[in-house]
Amino acid sequence: MIMEFNILIVVSILVSFVLTLLFGVVYIDFLKKKMYTQYILEDAPERHAQKAGTPTTGGVFIAFSIILASLASLTMNQTLTASALIVLMTFLFFMLAGLKDDLGKILHKENKGGLTPRNKLFFQIAIAILPAVYMTISGQTYLNIGHWVFDLHYFYPLFVIFFMTGVSNAVNLTDGLDGLAAGNTAVAMAACVAVCVISGRIDLAIVSGAAFGATVAFLYFNRYPAKVFMGDTGSLALGGLISTLAVMGKFELWILLIGFVFFCETMSVILQVASFKLTGKRIFKMSPIHHHFELSGWSENKILAVFSLISFIFSLIAVILFKYLW
């Protein structure tokens, strides 16, 4: 049975990979014809101006590839569980919220024309309520690291909402250079596959595998110089997917290691804002931190390689520790 499960995880990866490549070609052509392209922030690094006009909302074909590959593999494996369905539903809702944001930018023809921060936060909180309520009703209100268990009881839904909103925004912040969000998400999803297999959650491993295959395939279109951007459509959705997998699979605290780069990107923004408000000075040349390295002379490919390597190292540590403590 273990071999069968492993095969279906591989099937999920391959199906998602192929679907992303096929959908990508068709969808990018559609975006070019409809002129659904990216508008660049005025305060972005100067060389980002050349990215203006690149098709965006690529997260649409990432999402559909993941969902179709997951449903097919889960059905074949007869593990189309409530947990897996909630993960996919939450992922779809995050994608639609991100799409609404991207379409607003396209229609208003400016990067700030999408959802307001308050409206975006409202959608994220509303979506996170679904897994929060499900896990609370099922009595899984605890956090655990190995044999150490911390039951949050009725505070758990608040934790889930904060956690999922934070991770979704963290991946969104990382999506600032070609391939950066996709590359680091691919590494994180590979770690999620391993963690879910170790804990016996093959249903979630299949979904994680589909996400891994899709994000690796997306790099074909998104690596420098990018042919398409995932937009908030993709980054909010993938952040939501990582966090929902962690909640349903009960490895929430491990995301600090698995998503270490996302955490660093978020902290760089928080530290930058806090430092400027308190002292009037900036810690970094620009935040999130990938822009600091970009303005320091690093190429986008070098930043992608270094950040992905860091993600790999911390994800590997997470998987090894998870296996040891399990």
C-alpha positions as CSV (number, residue, x, y, z in Angstrom):
1,M,0.0,0.0,0.0
2,I,2.9,2.4,0.8
3,M,4.3,1.9,-2.7
4,E,0.8,2.6,-4.2
5,F,0.6,5.8,-2.2
6,N,4.0,6.9,-3.3
7,I,3.2,6.3,-6.9
8,L,0.0,8.4,-6.7
9,I,2.0,11.2,-5.2
10,V,4.3,11.0,-8.1
11,V,1.3,10.9,-10.5
12,S,0.0,14.0,-8.9
13,I,3.3,15.8,-9.3
14,L,3.6,14.8,-13.0
15,V,0.0,15.5,-13.9
16,S,0.2,19.0,-12.3
17,F,3.6,19.7,-14.0
18,V,2.3,18.8,-17.5
19,L,-1.0,20.6,-17.0
20,T,0.8,23.8,-15.9
21,L,3.0,23.7,-19.0
22,L,0.0,23.1,-21.3
23,F,-2.4,25.6,-19.6
24,G,0.5,28.2,-19.4
25,V,1.0,28.3,-23.2
26,V,-2.7,28.9,-23.9
27,Y,-3.3,31.2,-21.0
28,I,-0.3,33.5,-21.6
29,D,-1.4,33.9,-25.2
30,F,-4.9,34.8,-24.0
31,L,-3.4,37.4,-21.6
32,K,-1.3,39.0,-24.3
33,K,-4.3,39.3,-26.6
34,K,-6.5,40.9,-23.8
35,M,-3.6,43.1,-22.6
36,Y,-3.9,41.8,-19.0
37,T,-0.5,43.0,-18.1
38,Q,1.4,44.1,-15.0
39,Y,1.7,47.7,-13.8
40,I,4.8,48.5,-11.8
41,L,4.9,50.4,-8.5
42,E,6.5,53.9,-8.8
43,D,8.9,53.2,-5.8
44,A,10.1,49.9,-7.2
45,P,13.8,49.6,-8.3
46,E,14.4,51.4,-11.6
47,R,15.2,48.3,-13.6
48,H,11.7,47.0,-12.8
49,A,10.3,49.5,-15.3
50,Q,11.2,47.1,-18.1
51,K,8.8,44.5,-16.6
52,A,5.8,46.7,-17.3
53,G,3.6,45.1,-19.9
54,T,4.4,41.5,-18.7
55,P,1.2,39.4,-18.6
56,T,0.0,38.8,-15.0
57,T,-2.6,36.6,-13.2
58,G,-0.6,33.5,-14.0
59,G,-1.8,32.1,-10.7
60,V,-5.0,31.1,-12.5
61,F,-3.4,28.2,-14.5
62,I,-1.2,27.2,-11.5
63,A,-4.4,26.9,-9.4
64,F,-6.4,24.9,-11.9
65,S,-3.5,22.5,-12.5
66,I,-3.1,21.9,-8.8
67,I,-6.8,21.4,-8.3
68,L,-7.3,19.1,-11.3
69,A,-4.2,17.0,-10.5
70,S,-5.1,16.7,-6.9
71,L,-8.7,15.7,-7.5
72,A,-7.7,13.1,-10.1
73,S,-5.0,11.5,-7.9
74,L,-7.1,11.6,-4.7
75,T,-10.0,9.9,-6.5
76,M,-7.7,7.2,-7.9
77,N,-6.3,6.7,-4.4
78,Q,-9.7,6.8,-2.8
79,T,-8.5,9.4,-0.3
80,L,-10.8,12.3,-1.3
81,T,-11.1,13.3,2.4
82,A,-12.9,16.2,4.0
83,S,-9.5,17.6,4.9
84,A,-8.2,17.5,1.3
85,L,-11.4,19.1,0.0
86,I,-11.2,21.9,2.6
87,V,-7.6,22.5,1.5
88,L,-8.5,22.8,-2.1
89,M,-11.6,24.9,-1.4
90,T,-9.6,27.3,0.7
91,F,-6.9,27.4,-2.0
92,L,-9.5,28.3,-4.6
93,F,-11.0,31.0,-2.5
94,F,-7.6,32.6,-1.9
95,M,-7.0,32.4,-5.7
96,L,-10.3,34.2,-6.4
97,A,-9.4,36.9,-3.8
98,G,-6.0,37.5,-5.5
99,L,-7.6,37.5,-8.9
100,K,-10.1,40.2,-7.8
101,D,-7.1,42.3,-6.6
102,D,-5.2,41.8,-9.9
103,L,-8.2,42.6,-12.1
104,G,-8.7,45.8,-10.1
105,K,-5.1,46.8,-10.9
106,I,-5.5,45.9,-14.6
107,L,-8.8,47.8,-14.9
108,H,-7.5,50.9,-13.1
109,K,-4.2,50.6,-15.0
110,E,-2.0,51.1,-11.9
111,N,-0.5,48.8,-9.3
112,K,-2.4,50.4,-6.4
113,G,-5.7,50.0,-8.2
114,G,-6.6,46.6,-6.7
115,L,-8.0,45.7,-3.3
116,T,-7.3,48.1,-0.4
117,P,-5.2,46.5,2.4
118,R,-8.3,46.5,4.6
119,N,-10.4,44.7,2.0
120,K,-7.6,42.2,1.2
121,L,-7.3,41.4,4.9
122,F,-11.1,41.0,5.2
123,F,-11.1,38.4,2.4
124,Q,-8.1,36.5,3.9
125,I,-9.7,36.4,7.4
126,A,-13.1,35.3,5.9
127,I,-11.4,32.5,4.0
128,A,-9.4,31.3,7.0
129,I,-12.5,30.8,9.0
130,L,-13.4,27.6,7.1
131,P,-10.4,25.5,8.2
132,A,-10.4,27.2,11.6
133,V,-14.0,26.2,12.3
134,Y,-13.5,22.7,10.9
135,M,-10.5,21.9,13.0
136,T,-12.1,23.4,16.1
137,I,-15.3,21.3,15.7
138,S,-13.2,18.2,15.1
139,G,-11.4,18.8,18.4
140,Q,-7.9,19.4,16.8
141,T,-7.2,22.7,18.6
142,Y,-3.7,21.9,19.6
143,L,-0.2,22.7,18.4
144,N,2.5,20.1,18.6
145,I,6.2,19.5,18.1
146,G,6.8,15.8,18.4
147,H,5.4,14.7,21.8
148,W,5.1,18.2,23.1
149,V,1.4,19.3,22.7
150,F,-0.1,22.7,23.5
151,D,-3.8,22.9,23.4
152,L,-5.1,26.4,22.6
153,H,-8.8,25.4,23.0
154,Y,-11.1,28.2,21.9
155,F,-8.1,30.4,21.1
156,Y,-7.2,28.1,18.2
157,P,-9.5,29.7,15.6
158,L,-7.8,33.0,16.3
159,F,-4.4,31.4,15.9
160,V,-5.4,29.8,12.6
161,I,-6.8,33.1,11.2
162,F,-3.6,35.0,12.2
163,F,-1.4,32.2,11.0
164,M,-3.0,31.8,7.6
165,T,-3.3,35.5,7.0
166,G,0.4,35.9,7.9
167,V,1.7,33.1,5.6
168,S,-0.5,34.3,2.7
169,N,0.9,37.8,3.0
170,A,4.4,36.5,3.4
171,V,4.4,34.7,0.1
172,N,2.7,37.7,-1.4
173,L,5.6,39.9,-0.2
174,T,8.2,37.4,-1.6
175,D,6.6,37.7,-5.1
176,G,8.8,40.7,-6.1
177,L,11.4,39.2,-8.4
178,D,11.2,36.7,-11.3
179,G,10.8,33.2,-10.1
180,L,11.3,34.1,-6.4
181,A,7.9,33.2,-5.0
182,A,7.5,30.1,-7.3
183,G,11.0,28.8,-6.5
184,N,10.8,29.1,-2.8
185,T,7.2,27.8,-2.8
186,A,8.4,24.7,-4.8
187,V,10.9,24.0,-2.1
188,A,8.4,24.5,0.7
189,M,5.9,22.2,-1.1
190,A,8.5,19.4,-1.4
191,A,9.0,19.7,2.4
192,C,5.2,19.5,2.9
193,V,5.1,16.3,0.8
194,A,7.8,14.7,3.0
195,V,6.2,15.8,6.3
196,C,2.7,14.6,5.2
197,V,4.2,11.2,4.1
198,I,6.0,10.8,7.5
199,S,2.8,11.6,9.4
200,G,0.7,9.3,7.2
201,R,-1.4,12.1,5.6
202,I,-1.2,10.8,2.1
203,D,-4.3,12.8,1.1
204,L,-2.4,16.0,1.9
205,A,0.8,14.7,0.5
206,I,-1.0,14.3,-2.9
207,V,-2.1,17.9,-2.8
208,S,1.3,19.1,-1.8
209,G,2.8,17.1,-4.6
210,A,0.5,18.7,-7.1
211,A,1.5,22.1,-5.8
212,F,5.2,21.2,-6.1
213,G,4.8,20.0,-9.7
214,A,2.9,23.2,-10.7
215,T,5.3,25.6,-9.1
216,V,8.3,23.9,-10.7
217,A,6.6,24.0,-14.1
218,F,5.6,27.6,-13.6
219,L,9.3,28.5,-13.3
220,Y,9.6,27.7,-17.0
221,F,7.5,30.8,-17.7
222,N,8.4,32.8,-14.6
223,R,12.2,32.6,-14.5
224,Y,14.2,35.7,-15.5
225,P,13.2,37.3,-17.8
226,A,9.6,36.4,-16.9
227,K,7.1,35.7,-19.6
228,V,4.3,35.9,-17.0
229,F,3.8,36.9,-13.4
230,M,1.6,34.9,-11.0
231,G,0.3,38.1,-9.5
232,D,-1.7,38.2,-6.2
233,T,-3.8,35.5,-7.9
234,G,-0.9,33.1,-7.4
235,S,1.0,34.4,-4.4
236,L,-2.0,34.8,-2.1
237,A,-3.3,31.4,-3.2
238,L,0.0,29.6,-2.7
239,G,0.5,31.2,0.7
240,G,-3.0,30.2,1.6
241,L,-2.3,26.6,0.4
242,I,0.9,26.3,2.4
243,S,-0.8,27.5,5.6
244,T,-4.0,25.4,5.1
245,L,-1.9,22.3,4.5
246,A,0.0,23.0,7.8
247,V,-3.3,23.5,9.7
248,M,-5.0,20.4,8.4
249,G,-1.8,18.3,8.7
250,K,-1.0,19.7,12.2
251,F,2.5,20.9,11.4
252,E,1.7,24.6,11.8
253,L,4.9,25.4,13.9
254,W,7.1,23.7,11.4
255,I,6.3,26.4,8.8
256,L,8.8,28.7,10.6
257,L,11.5,26.5,9.1
258,I,9.8,25.3,5.9
259,G,8.8,28.9,5.1
260,F,11.9,30.5,6.5
261,V,12.5,32.8,3.5
262,F,8.9,34.0,3.6
263,F,9.3,34.7,7.3
264,C,12.5,36.7,6.7
265,E,10.8,38.7,3.9
266,T,8.0,39.6,6.3
267,M,10.2,40.5,9.2
268,S,12.3,42.7,6.9
269,V,9.2,44.8,6.1
270,I,8.2,45.0,9.8
271,L,11.7,46.0,10.9
272,Q,12.1,48.6,8.2
273,V,8.8,50.3,9.0
274,A,9.4,50.1,12.8
275,S,13.0,51.5,12.4
276,F,11.8,54.4,10.2
277,K,9.0,55.4,12.5
278,L,11.1,55.2,15.6
279,T,14.4,56.6,14.4
280,G,13.8,58.0,11.0
281,K,16.4,55.7,9.6
282,R,16.0,52.6,7.4
283,I,17.8,49.3,8.1
284,F,17.7,48.1,4.5
285,K,18.1,49.9,1.2
286,M,14.5,48.8,0.4
287,S,12.2,46.2,1.8
288,P,11.2,43.4,1.4
289,I,14.7,42.2,1.8
290,H,15.1,40.8,-1.8
291,H,15.0,44.4,-3.0
292,H,17.9,45.3,-0.6
293,F,20.1,42.7,-2.3
294,E,18.9,43.8,-5.7
295,L,19.9,47.4,-5.0
296,S,23.2,46.0,-3.7
297,G,24.0,44.8,-7.2
298,W,22.8,41.2,-7.0
299,S,21.2,39.8,-10.2
300,E,17.7,38.4,-10.0
301,N,19.0,34.9,-10.8
302,K,21.6,35.1,-8.0
303,I,18.9,36.2,-5.5
304,L,16.7,33.4,-6.6
305,A,19.5,30.8,-6.3
306,V,20.6,32.0,-2.8
307,F,17.1,32.3,-1.4
308,S,16.1,28.9,-2.8
309,L,19.2,27.3,-1.3
310,I,18.4,28.8,2.1
311,S,14.8,27.5,1.7
312,F,16.2,24.1,0.9
313,I,18.5,24.0,3.9
314,F,15.9,25.0,6.4
315,S,13.2,22.8,4.8
316,L,15.6,19.8,5.0
317,I,16.3,20.6,8.7
318,A,12.5,20.7,9.3
319,V,11.9,17.4,7.6
320,I,14.8,15.7,9.4
321,L,13.7,17.0,12.8
322,F,10.1,16.2,12.1
323,K,11.0,12.6,11.2
324,Y,13.2,12.3,14.3
325,L,10.5,13.7,16.7
326,W,7.7,11.8,15.0
